[in-house]
C-alpha cells in the first residue's frame, strides 16, 4: 500500500500518471467505489493525453484538465484517508466532473488499466455502463469521432485560406506567451493543498497575493514588463509556483535580461519537470532570439558525438571535447532562419578554453554542402559585463548551422572544453 504522503508528493512533482497508477492500487483495498473512482481518474488522464497528442484540444485546455484531475486525485486521497462513510457519493461527484464519451471509450478499450471487477459492462454491443445511472452509447462515441474529423478538416481549410494565424485562432489561444491568471490560481490551490505551511502563508497573505497577481497580469497584457516583474517576484516568494516563474522568465526575456530569464525558466522546470516551455512559431516569428535555445525549438541533428548537444541545452556546463568536434543544428519546425551573431560563454582563463572555431551555414541536408561563415578567436578571460563573448558576421539565411572547434588556448596538449553557445537571429 502506498502512503498518502507519497502519493501527494508524486502529484506535486508532476508525476501524475505514476500517482494515479499507485492510487488505483491503493484504492483497490479500500472498496469497489473508491477503486472505480481511481480508475475513472486514470482514464480521464489517458483520454486527455490522447486528445492533446492528436491535436484535438489546445494545450491550455489540456493543462486545465490535468490540474482538475490532480485536484480530483488529491480529494480522493483525502476522502480515503479520512475514512469517509459515503464512497458512492465521492464516486458520483467524480463521475459528474470527468465521465464523458471519450473517457468511457478509453475505459472500455482498457487503455487506462485492468478493468476487471469494476462494474463496467456492455449492453447489446451498444451501451457502456459505468457505476450506476451513467450510460454512454457507442453511437455517440462514433458520432463524436466524425465530428472531430470534420473539425480537423475545417482546421486544414482555415490553414490554407487564412494562413497560420487562422489556425492559431481556431486552437483557442494555444500559443499564449505566458501562463494565465486562471492557471496560476489553479497551481496556488494545488500547492496549498499539498503543503500546510505554504497554505498557511497563502491564506495569511491572500489579499496581497490577489492584488500582486492582478497588477502583474495587467502589466503583462499591456506589455509593461518592468512593472510586472516586481509583482511576480513578490508572488514567487510566497510559494514555489512554476507558472509564476515561467511568467517571470517571459518578462525578463522581453526586457533583454537573458540571465534572469534563464534562471527563472530553470526554476520553473525544477518545480514542474513536465512543464512545456517550448514556444510556438507565432510567438517567435519576427523576433530576434537565440536560435539554439531548447525553448525556441532548435533541433540537434548531428555532431561528433551526443555530448555536443550539451553546448546548446541552456545549462551552461563545461564539456570535455576534441579538436575538430562539430555540432549541426536545424531550427524550429525545420524552418530556415537568418542569423548574424554567435555568442560563447567564457567563465575564466584556462588552457582548455576554445581558442579558434569555425561557423558554417547550409541548406541541403545535415550531411550536405555547408558554406563557411568565417573563423573566429576567443579572448581567454572572463568579461564581467557580459560572460558571453560575441562574434558577428554578414547575415545569412539557411536551414542548418554547423559549429566546429579548431583549437584550444593551451595548444595540442590541451583537449578543448566546450561551453554554452548561442546563435542570434530570426526564424523565417
C-alpha positions in Angstrom: 0.0 0.0 0.0 1.3 3.4 -0.9 1.3 6.0 1.9 -0.9 9.0 1.1 2.0 11.4 1.7 4.0 9.6 -1.1 1.0 9.9 -3.5 0.8 13.7 -2.7 4.5 14.0 -3.3 4.1 12.4 -6.8 1.3 14.7 -7.7 3.3 17.8 -6.5 6.2 16.6 -8.6 4.1 16.5 -11.8 4.3 12.7 -11.8 0.6 12.4 -12.2 0.3 9.2 -14.3 2.5 7.4 -11.8 0.5 8.8 -8.9 -2.8 7.7 -10.4 -1.5 4.2 -11.0 -0.4 3.8 -7.4 -3.6 5.5 -6.2 -5.6 2.8 -8.1 -3.6 0.0 -6.5 -4.2 1.5 -3.0 -7.9 2.2 -3.6 -8.4 -1.5 -4.6 -8.1 -2.4 -0.9 -10.4 0.4 0.2 -13.6 -0.8 -1.6 -15.1 -1.0 -5.1 -16.4 2.6 -5.2 -13.0 4.0 -4.4 -11.3 1.8 -6.9 -13.8 2.8 -9.6 -13.1 6.5 -8.7 -9.4 5.9 -9.1 -9.9 4.1 -12.4 -12.1 7.0 -13.7 -9.3 9.5 -12.9 -6.8 7.2 -14.7 -9.0 7.0 -17.8 -9.6 10.8 -17.7 -5.8 11.3 -17.7 -5.3 8.9 -20.6 -8.1 10.4 -22.6 -6.8 13.9 -22.1 -3.3 13.0 -23.2 -4.6 11.1 -26.3 -6.6 14.1 -27.4 -3.7 16.5 -26.7 -1.2 14.4 -28.6 -3.7 14.2 -31.5 -4.2 18.0 -31.6 -7.9 17.7 -30.8 -7.7 20.1 -27.8 -5.4 23.1 -27.2 -2.5 22.9 -24.8 -4.1 25.4 -22.5 -7.3 23.4 -22.2 -5.3 20.2 -21.7 -3.4 21.8 -18.8 -6.6 22.9 -17.1 -7.9 19.3 -17.3 -4.6 18.0 -15.9 -5.0 20.4 -13.0 -8.6 19.2 -12.4 -7.5 15.6 -12.4 -4.7 16.3 -9.9 -7.2 18.1 -7.7 -9.6 15.2 -8.0 -6.8 12.8 -7.1 -5.9 14.9 -4.0 -9.6 15.0 -3.0 -9.9 11.2 -3.4 -6.8 10.6 -1.2 -8.3 12.9 1.5 -11.6 11.0 1.4 -10.0 7.6 1.7 -7.6 8.7 4.4 -10.4 10.3 6.4 -12.4 7.1 6.4 -15.5 8.8 4.9 -18.6 6.6 5.0 -20.0 7.8 1.7 -17.7 6.4 -1.0 -20.6 6.2 -3.6 -21.1 10.0 -3.2 -17.4 10.5 -3.9 -17.6 8.4 -7.0 -20.7 10.1 -8.3 -19.0 13.5 -7.7 -16.0 12.5 -9.8 -18.3 11.0 -12.5 -20.1 14.3 -12.9 -16.7 16.0 -13.4 -14.9 13.6 -15.6 -17.2 11.0 -17.1 -17.8 11.6 -20.8 -17.8 9.7 -24.1 -14.1 9.9 -24.6 -13.3 8.7 -21.1 -15.8 5.9 -21.4 -14.2 4.8 -24.7 -10.8 4.7 -23.0 -12.1 2.6 -20.1 -13.9 0.2 -22.4 -10.8 -0.3 -24.6 -8.8 -0.9 -21.5 -6.2 1.7 -22.3 -6.1 3.0 -18.7 -5.7 -0.2 -16.7 -7.2 -3.6 -16.0 -11.0 -3.0 -15.6 -11.9 -6.4 -14.1 -14.4 -6.3 -11.2 -15.1 -2.6 -11.9 -18.8 -2.8 -12.5 -18.4 -1.9 -16.2 -20.5 -3.8 -18.7 -21.6 -3.7 -22.3 -25.2 -3.8 -23.2 -26.1 -5.3 -26.6 -22.8 -4.1 -28.0 -24.1 -0.5 -27.9 -24.0 0.9 -24.4 -21.3 1.2 -21.8 -22.4 1.3 -18.1 -20.0 2.6 -15.5 -21.1 2.6 -11.9 -24.9 3.2 -11.7 -27.0 5.5 -13.8 -24.3 6.5 -16.3 -25.0 5.2 -19.8 -22.8 6.2 -22.7 -23.8 5.0 -26.2 -21.2 3.8 -28.7 -23.2 5.6 -31.4 -22.5 8.9 -29.6 -18.8 8.0 -29.4 -18.7 7.3 -33.1 -20.5 10.5 -33.9 -18.0 12.4 -31.8 -15.1 10.9 -33.7 -16.7 12.0 -37.0 -17.2 15.5 -35.6 -13.6 15.6 -34.6 -12.6 14.6 -38.1 -14.6 17.4 -39.6 -13.1 19.8 -37.1 -9.7 18.8 -38.3 -10.7 19.2 -41.9 -12.1 22.7 -41.1 -8.7 23.5 -39.4 -6.8 22.5 -42.6 -9.1 24.7 -44.7 -8.5 27.6 -42.3 -4.8 27.0 -42.6 -5.0 27.0 -46.4 -7.3 30.0 -46.7 -6.3 32.1 -43.7 -2.8 31.0 -43.0 -1.1 30.1 -39.8 -2.8 32.8 -37.7 -6.2 31.5 -38.7 -5.3 28.1 -37.3 -3.9 29.7 -34.1 -7.3 31.4 -33.6 -9.1 28.1 -34.1 -7.0 26.5 -31.5 -8.3 28.9 -28.9 -5.1 30.7 -27.9 -2.9 27.7 -27.7 0.1 29.9 -28.4 -0.3 32.0 -25.3 3.0 33.7 -24.5 2.6 33.4 -20.7 0.6 31.5 -18.1 -2.9 32.9 -17.5 -4.3 34.1 -14.2 -6.5 31.0 -14.0 -3.5 28.7 -14.4 -1.7 30.5 -11.6 -4.7 30.3 -9.3 -5.0 26.6 -10.0 -1.4 26.0 -9.1 -1.8 28.2 -6.0 -4.6 26.0 -4.8 -2.7 22.8 -5.6 0.4 24.0 -3.6 -1.8 25.0 -0.7 -3.4 21.6 -0.7 -0.1 19.8 -0.7 1.8 21.8 1.9 0.2 23.0 5.2 2.9 25.6 5.8 2.5 27.1 2.3 -1.3 27.1 2.7 -1.0 29.0 5.9 1.2 31.6 4.3 -1.1 31.9 1.3 -4.1 32.4 3.4 -2.4 35.0 5.6 -1.3 37.0 2.5 -4.3 36.3 0.2 -5.3 39.9 -0.2 -1.8 41.0 -1.1 -1.3 38.0 -3.5 -4.5 38.7 -5.3 -3.5 42.3 -5.7 0.0 41.5 -6.9 -1.3 39.0 -9.4 -3.9 41.4 -10.8 -1.3 44.1 -11.2 1.2 41.7 -12.8 -1.2 40.2 -15.3 -2.5 43.6 -16.3 1.1 44.8 -16.8 1.9 41.7 -18.9 -1.2 42.3 -21.0 -0.1 45.9 -21.6 3.5 44.8 -22.4 4.7 46.8 -19.4 7.2 44.1 -18.3 9.2 46.3 -16.0 6.1 46.8 -13.9 5.1 43.1 -14.0 8.4 41.8 -12.7 8.4 43.1 -9.1 4.8 42.0 -8.6 5.6 38.5 -9.9 8.7 38.3 -7.7 6.6 39.0 -4.6 4.2 36.2 -5.5 7.1 33.8 -6.1 8.3 34.5 -2.6 5.1 33.1 -1.2 5.1 29.6 -2.8 7.0 27.5 -5.4 4.9 28.2 -8.5 6.1 27.0 -11.9 3.5 29.3 -13.6 4.8 32.4 -11.9 8.4 31.5 -12.6 7.5 30.9 -16.3 5.9 34.4 -16.4 9.0 35.9 -14.8 11.2 34.2 -17.5 9.0 35.6 -20.2 9.0 39.2 -18.7 12.8 39.1 -18.3 13.2 37.8 -21.8 11.2 40.8 -23.1 13.3 43.1 -21.1 16.5 41.7 -22.6 17.8 40.1 -19.4 18.8 36.6 -20.7 20.4 35.5 -17.4 17.3 36.2 -15.3 15.1 34.7 -17.9 17.2 31.5 -17.9 17.3 31.4 -14.1 13.5 31.6 -13.8 12.9 29.1 -16.5 15.2 26.6 -14.8 13.4 27.3 -11.5 10.0 26.6 -13.2 11.3 23.3 -14.7 12.6 22.3 -11.3 9.2 22.8 -9.7 7.4 21.1 -12.6 9.6 18.8 -14.6 6.8 18.2 -17.1 6.4 21.9 -17.8 6.1 22.7 -21.5 8.4 25.6 -22.1 8.5 25.4 -25.9 7.2 28.4 -27.9 5.0 28.4 -31.0 6.2 29.8 -34.3 3.7 32.6 -34.0 5.4 33.7 -30.7 8.9 33.6 -32.3 8.3 34.9 -35.8 10.0 38.2 -36.5 11.7 38.3 -33.1 15.5 38.3 -32.6 16.1 35.2 -30.5 18.7 32.6 -29.6 18.0 30.1 -32.3 19.9 27.4 -30.3 17.8 27.6 -27.2 15.7 24.5 -26.4 12.6 26.6 -25.7 12.9 28.1 -29.2 12.6 24.7 -30.9 16.1 24.1 -32.2 16.8 20.5 -33.3 20.1 18.7 -32.6 20.5 16.8 -35.9 24.2 15.7 -35.8 27.6 16.1 -34.4 30.9 14.4 -33.5 29.1 12.8 -30.5 26.0 13.2 -28.4 27.9 15.3 -25.9 27.9 18.2 -28.4 24.2 18.8 -27.6 25.3 19.9 -24.1 26.7 23.1 -25.7 23.1 24.2 -26.5 21.0 22.8 -23.6 20.9 26.1 -21.6 22.6 24.6 -18.6 25.9 26.4 -19.1 28.1 23.4 -18.2 31.6 22.6 -19.3 32.1 19.6 -21.6 35.4 17.9 -22.5 35.7 17.6 -26.3 38.2 17.0 -29.0 39.9 19.3 -31.6 37.7 19.1 -34.7 34.5 18.4 -32.8 31.4 19.5 -34.7 27.8 20.4 -33.9 25.0 20.5 -36.5 21.6 22.1 -35.7 18.3 22.7 -37.5 15.8 25.3 -36.5 12.3 25.1 -35.2 9.9 23.0 -37.3 12.9 22.6 -39.8 12.4 26.2 -40.9 15.0 28.4 -42.4 16.5 31.2 -40.2 18.5 34.4 -40.7 21.4 34.9 -38.3 24.5 37.1 -37.9 26.0 36.6 -34.5 27.3 33.8 -32.3 27.9 34.2 -28.5 30.1 31.9 -26.5 30.3 31.5 -22.7 33.8 32.0 -21.2 33.9 32.0 -17.4 37.6 32.0 -16.6 41.1 31.9 -18.1 42.1 28.3 -19.0 44.2 26.5 -21.4 41.2 24.2 -22.1 39.0 27.1 -23.4 38.1 27.0 -27.0 40.5 29.3 -28.9 39.7 29.2 -32.6 36.4 27.9 -34.1 34.7 28.0 -37.5 31.0 28.5 -38.4 29.1 27.2 -41.3 25.6 27.5 -42.9 23.9 25.0 -45.2 20.6 24.4 -47.0 20.9 20.9 -48.4 20.9 18.4 -45.5 22.9 17.8 -42.3 25.4 15.8 -44.4 25.2 18.1 -47.4 27.1 21.2 -48.5 28.0 23.9 -46.0 29.5 27.4 -46.7 32.0 28.8 -44.2 31.0 31.9 -42.4 34.5 32.5 -41.1 37.0 31.5 -38.4 36.9 33.3 -35.1 39.1 33.6 -32.0 38.0 34.0 -28.4 39.6 36.1 -25.6 41.0 33.7 -22.9 39.4 35.6 -20.0 36.1 36.3 -18.2 34.5 39.6 -19.4 32.4 40.6 -16.4 29.9 42.8 -18.1 28.9 40.0 -20.5 30.1 36.5 -19.9 29.1 35.6 -23.5 31.8 36.8 -26.0 30.1 37.9 -29.2 31.2 37.3 -32.8 29.4 38.8 -35.7 29.4 38.0 -39.4 27.3 39.1 -42.5 23.7 38.0 -42.1 22.9 34.7 -43.8 19.7 32.7 -44.3 20.0 28.9 -44.0 18.2 25.7 -42.8 21.2 24.3 -41.0 24.0 25.6 -38.8 27.4 24.0 -38.1 29.8 24.8 -35.3 33.4 23.4 -35.4 36.1 23.7 -32.7 39.5 24.1 -34.2 42.0 24.7 -31.3 42.2 25.3 -27.5 44.2 28.1 -25.9 46.6 25.6 -24.4 47.6 24.1 -27.7 47.8 20.5 -28.8 48.4 19.2 -25.2 45.0 20.6 -24.1 41.8 19.0 -25.2 39.3 21.8 -25.8 36.4 22.2 -23.4 33.2 23.3 -24.9 30.9 25.8 -23.2 27.4 27.1 -24.0 26.9 28.8 -27.3 24.1 31.0 -28.7 23.2 31.9 -32.2 21.2 35.1 -32.6 18.8 35.8 -35.5 15.2 35.4 -36.6 13.1 32.4 -37.9 11.8 32.7 -41.4 
